[in-house]
């Protein structure tokens, strides 16, 4: 009835979370750059060729692709927790109450994260999503897939509209990242957080598909679903690359969309294909986990340790980025380019993997995971 123990955990979800935190670091670190003209999708306008190429990679391969994968795994986890509670003899009502309690605390964690560090927090959004998923526990599979397809239309409309206006060189949102007063930035962040879901609507589609997949044990038994995983990885990642490349080329300055219609289509394509990319990444890592099996070397153990402590590692990234890049700390976000900040992002991820592995070897969970589990499972513990 309590939280899942280390030896009971499945490889694929933790491996996926651990690897995708590298992409999360790449996506989030770019937002901290400031002090220069802003171009397409609010990325700074780069002059150096390396910076421009890294910008293309960030937008086409990373931006809007990692968070949908996390949403799919989040939904997978919700279903698995519910199934595990029911198998242990817990009533359906009590299992739902546990999941709602976990979702409430995720919203609280997200709010604290926002106030202190990062207005683009996704924990609160996943907390809200948790309430939706609990309400859909008994919804038919067909309804889930129809709802996911329908919601993708909303994603296209909203994402297209969000970036349809040509840039005037000024920042149009997330003003706290260029605010020199830490108290003023702290006051701005909760207001900016309220706008964050508009840029992450795709997580809803991914979560619905993740719920469907969890009911069938697609990741739990990847050998039985190898064909589905292979097709999802191939189609999803191809669509993500093709749909994200126009926006990436525009951000990198290799192509200039002419008019609001071109900007709308470019952004809509980027948003919708990001959902396919998130599912594709999850499927690909499921196949990798299948190939690894029980042959888990030091690198796999370290990355899965990071995935098992993904909440703590996610928050750790924000601490590092604020300390190095914010204008009221070291202020490196004013001088570093996209390529340089990518190096910092990946280095931060590597450090988080090493720290997580040290905790694994010591038999210690991540501090944020410990707190969330205690708050969530307090009734079961009593």
C-alpha positions in Angstrom: 0.0 0.0 0.0 3.0 2.3 0.5 5.3 3.8 -2.1 7.1 1.5 -4.6 10.4 0.2 -3.3 13.6 0.4 -5.4 13.7 -3.3 -6.4 10.1 -3.2 -7.5 10.6 -0.3 -9.9 10.5 -0.8 -13.7 13.5 0.1 -15.8 11.9 2.0 -18.7 10.1 4.9 -16.9 13.2 5.7 -14.7 15.6 5.4 -17.6 13.3 7.7 -19.7 13.0 10.3 -17.0 16.7 10.3 -16.3 17.6 10.8 -20.0 14.9 13.3 -20.7 16.1 15.5 -17.8 19.0 16.3 -20.1 16.5 17.7 -22.7 14.6 19.5 -20.0 17.8 21.2 -18.9 18.6 22.3 -22.5 15.1 23.7 -23.0 14.9 25.6 -19.7 18.4 27.0 -19.7 17.8 29.0 -22.9 15.1 31.0 -21.3 17.6 32.5 -18.9 19.4 34.4 -21.7 18.7 38.1 -21.8 20.1 41.5 -22.5 20.0 41.2 -26.3 17.2 41.4 -29.0 14.7 38.7 -29.0 13.6 37.0 -32.2 11.2 34.2 -33.2 9.7 32.3 -30.2 11.4 34.7 -27.9 14.8 33.2 -28.4 17.7 35.7 -28.4 19.0 36.6 -31.9 22.4 34.9 -32.3 25.2 35.9 -34.7 27.7 33.0 -34.3 27.2 30.0 -36.5 27.6 27.5 -33.6 25.0 29.3 -31.5 22.6 29.4 -34.4 23.0 25.7 -35.1 22.4 24.8 -31.4 19.3 27.0 -31.5 18.0 24.9 -34.4 18.7 21.7 -32.5 17.0 23.1 -29.3 13.8 24.1 -31.0 13.5 21.1 -33.5 14.6 18.3 -31.2 14.1 19.5 -27.6 11.7 22.4 -27.1 8.1 21.1 -26.6 9.2 17.5 -27.0 10.5 16.5 -23.5 7.6 17.7 -21.4 5.0 15.7 -23.3 7.1 12.6 -22.7 7.1 13.4 -18.9 3.3 13.9 -19.1 2.8 10.4 -20.7 5.0 8.8 -18.0 3.2 10.9 -15.3 -0.2 9.5 -16.5 1.4 6.0 -16.7 2.4 6.4 -13.0 -1.0 7.5 -12.0 -2.6 4.4 -13.5 0.0 2.1 -12.0 -0.4 3.6 -8.5 -4.2 3.1 -8.8 -3.8 -0.5 -10.0 -1.3 -1.2 -7.2 -3.5 0.2 -4.5 -6.5 -1.8 -5.8 -4.4 -5.0 -6.0 -3.5 -4.4 -2.3 -7.2 -4.4 -1.3 -7.6 -0.6 -1.1 -11.0 0.7 -2.1 -11.4 2.6 -5.3 -12.5 5.7 -3.3 -9.4 5.6 -1.1 -7.1 5.0 -4.0 -8.5 8.1 -5.7 -8.2 10.1 -2.6 -4.5 9.2 -2.4 -3.9 10.3 -6.0 -5.7 13.5 -5.4 -3.7 14.2 -2.3 -0.5 13.6 -4.3 -1.7 16.0 -7.0 -2.5 18.7 -4.4 1.0 18.5 -3.0 2.5 18.6 -6.5 0.7 21.9 -7.0 2.2 23.1 -3.7 5.7 22.0 -4.7 5.2 23.8 -8.1 4.1 27.0 -6.4 7.1 27.1 -4.1 9.4 26.3 -7.1 7.8 29.2 -9.0 8.1 31.8 -6.2 11.7 30.9 -5.4 13.2 29.9 -8.7 11.4 29.3 -12.0 8.1 30.6 -13.5 8.0 28.0 -16.2 7.4 25.2 -13.6 5.5 22.2 -14.8 4.9 20.5 -11.4 1.8 22.5 -10.7 0.4 21.7 -14.2 1.0 18.0 -13.6 -0.8 18.3 -10.3 -3.8 19.8 -12.0 -3.5 17.1 -14.7 -3.5 14.5 -11.9 -7.0 15.5 -10.8 -8.2 15.2 -14.5 -6.7 11.7 -14.8 -8.3 10.5 -11.6 -11.7 11.7 -13.0 -11.0 9.6 -16.1 -10.1 6.4 -14.3 -13.2 4.6 -15.6 -13.4 6.3 -19.0 -13.3 4.0 -22.0 -10.1 3.6 -24.0 -11.7 4.7 -27.2 -12.9 7.9 -25.5 -9.3 8.6 -24.2 -7.9 8.4 -27.7 -10.7 10.5 -29.3 -10.2 13.1 -26.5 -6.4 13.2 -27.2 -7.0 13.7 -30.9 -9.6 16.4 -30.3 -7.3 18.2 -27.8 -4.5 18.3 -30.4 -6.7 20.7 -32.4 -6.8 23.0 -29.5 -3.0 22.7 -29.1 -2.6 23.8 -32.8 -4.9 26.7 -32.5 -3.4 28.1 -29.2 0.2 27.4 -30.0 -0.1 28.9 -33.4 -1.7 32.1 -32.0 0.9 32.4 -29.2 3.8 33.0 -31.7 2.0 34.5 -34.7 3.1 38.1 -34.2 6.5 39.1 -35.6 9.1 39.9 -32.9 9.9 43.6 -32.2 13.1 42.6 -30.5 11.6 43.0 -27.0 10.7 40.3 -24.5 7.0 39.7 -24.5 6.7 37.3 -21.5 8.7 35.9 -18.6 10.0 39.4 -17.7 11.3 38.1 -14.4 14.3 36.6 -16.3 15.7 40.0 -17.1 14.6 41.7 -13.8 17.6 42.8 -11.7 15.7 43.1 -8.4 15.2 39.6 -6.8 12.1 40.6 -4.9 10.5 42.1 -8.0 11.3 38.9 -9.9 9.8 36.9 -7.1 6.6 39.0 -7.3 6.4 38.5 -11.1 7.0 34.8 -11.2 3.6 33.6 -9.9 1.8 35.8 -12.4 3.9 34.4 -15.2 3.3 30.9 -14.0 -0.4 31.3 -14.7 0.4 31.8 -18.4 2.8 28.8 -18.6 0.0 26.2 -19.4 -0.8 28.0 -22.6 2.7 26.9 -23.9 2.4 23.3 -22.6 -1.1 22.3 -23.7 0.4 19.3 -25.5 1.0 17.5 -22.3 -2.8 16.9 -22.1 -2.7 14.8 -25.3 0.4 12.9 -24.1 -1.2 12.2 -20.7 -4.3 10.7 -22.3 -2.3 8.5 -24.6 -0.1 7.6 -21.6 -3.2 6.5 -19.6 -4.3 4.3 -22.5 -0.8 2.8 -22.8 -0.6 2.1 -19.0 -3.8 0.1 -19.1 -2.2 -2.2 -21.6 1.1 -2.4 -19.9 3.0 -1.1 -22.9 6.0 -0.1 -20.9 5.5 -2.7 -18.2 5.8 -5.5 -20.8 7.7 -4.0 -23.7 8.6 -7.3 -25.3 4.9 -8.0 -26.0 4.4 -4.5 -27.5 7.7 -4.3 -29.4 5.9 -3.6 -32.7 3.8 -0.8 -31.3 6.9 0.8 -29.6 8.9 0.6 -32.8 6.2 2.2 -34.9 5.6 4.9 -32.3 9.3 5.7 -32.0 9.8 5.8 -35.8 6.7 7.8 -36.7 6.7 10.1 -33.6 10.3 11.2 -33.8 10.2 11.7 -37.6 7.1 13.9 -37.2 8.7 15.8 -34.4 11.8 16.5 -36.4 9.9 17.5 -39.6 7.4 19.6 -37.7 9.9 21.3 -35.5 12.5 22.1 -38.2 10.8 25.1 -39.7 10.5 26.8 -36.3 14.1 25.8 -35.6 15.4 27.3 -38.8 13.5 30.5 -38.1 15.0 30.8 -34.6 18.4 30.1 -36.0 18.0 32.8 -38.6 18.3 30.4 -41.6 14.7 31.0 -42.7 12.3 33.9 -42.2 8.6 33.2 -42.1 6.8 36.0 -44.0 3.6 37.2 -42.4 1.5 36.1 -39.4 0.0 33.2 -41.3 3.4 31.6 -41.8 4.3 32.2 -38.2 1.0 30.7 -37.1 1.5 27.5 -39.2 5.1 27.1 -38.1 4.2 27.4 -34.4 1.1 25.2 -34.7 3.2 22.5 -36.4 5.8 22.7 -33.8 3.3 22.3 -31.0 1.3 19.4 -32.4 4.4 17.4 -33.6 5.9 17.9 -30.2 3.3 15.6 -28.8 4.3 12.9 -31.3 7.9 13.5 -30.4 7.3 13.0 -26.7 5.5 9.7 -27.3 8.3 8.8 -29.7 11.0 9.4 -27.1 9.1 7.3 -24.6 8.7 4.5 -27.0 12.4 4.6 -28.1 13.6 4.4 -24.5 11.2 1.6 -23.9 12.9 -0.3 -26.7 16.3 0.6 -25.2 15.2 -0.7 -21.8 14.0 -3.9 -23.4 17.4 -4.5 -25.0 19.2 -3.7 -21.8 17.1 -6.1 -19.8 18.9 -7.1 -16.6 22.3 -6.1 -17.9 22.5 -2.8 -16.1 26.0 -1.3 -16.1 27.2 1.7 -14.1 26.0 4.3 -16.6 22.5 2.8 -16.8 22.3 2.5 -13.0 23.3 6.1 -12.6 20.8 7.4 -15.2 18.0 5.4 -13.7 18.9 6.7 -10.3 18.5 10.2 -11.7 15.1 9.2 -13.1 14.0 7.7 -9.8 14.9 11.0 -8.2 13.7 13.1 -11.1 11.8 15.6 -8.9 14.9 16.4 -6.9 17.0 16.6 -10.0 14.5 18.8 -11.8 14.6 21.3 -8.9 18.4 21.0 -8.7 18.6 22.3 -12.3 16.6 25.4 -11.4 18.9 26.1 -8.4 22.0 25.9 -10.6 20.5 28.1 -13.4 19.4 30.8 -11.1 22.7 30.9 -9.3 24.7 31.2 -12.6 22.5 32.9 -15.1 20.0 35.3 -13.4 20.7 39.0 -13.5 20.6 39.3 -9.6 23.2 36.5 -9.2 26.3 35.9 -11.4 24.4 37.3 -14.4 26.0 35.0 -17.0 22.7 34.9 -18.9 23.6 38.4 -20.3 26.8 37.3 -21.9 26.6 33.6 -22.7 25.4 32.3 -26.1 23.0 29.5 -26.8 25.9 27.0 -27.3 27.6 28.0 -24.1 24.5 27.8 -22.0 23.8 24.3 -23.6 27.2 23.2 -22.2 26.1 24.5 -18.7 22.8 22.7 -19.0 24.4 19.3 -19.9 27.0 19.7 -17.2 24.3 20.4 -14.7 22.5 17.2 -15.8 25.7 15.2 -15.5 26.3 16.5 -12.0 22.7 15.6 -11.1 23.2 12.1 -12.4 26.4 11.7 -10.4 24.7 13.0 -7.2 21.7 10.7 -7.8 24.0 7.7 -8.2 25.7 8.6 -4.9 22.3 8.6 -3.2 21.5 5.2 -4.8 24.7 3.7 -3.6 23.9 5.0 -0.1 20.4 3.7 -0.3 18.9 7.1 0.0 16.0 8.6 -1.9 15.9 12.1 -3.3 14.9 14.7 -0.7 12.0 16.0 -2.7 10.8 12.5 -3.3 11.0 11.7 0.4 8.9 14.7 1.3 6.3 14.1 -1.4 5.9 10.4 -0.5 5.6 11.2 3.2 2.9 13.8 2.5 1.1 11.5 0.0 1.2 8.3 1.9 0.8 9.6 5.4 -2.6 7.9 5.8 -1.3 4.6 4.6 1.6 4.8 6.9 -0.7 5.4 9.9 
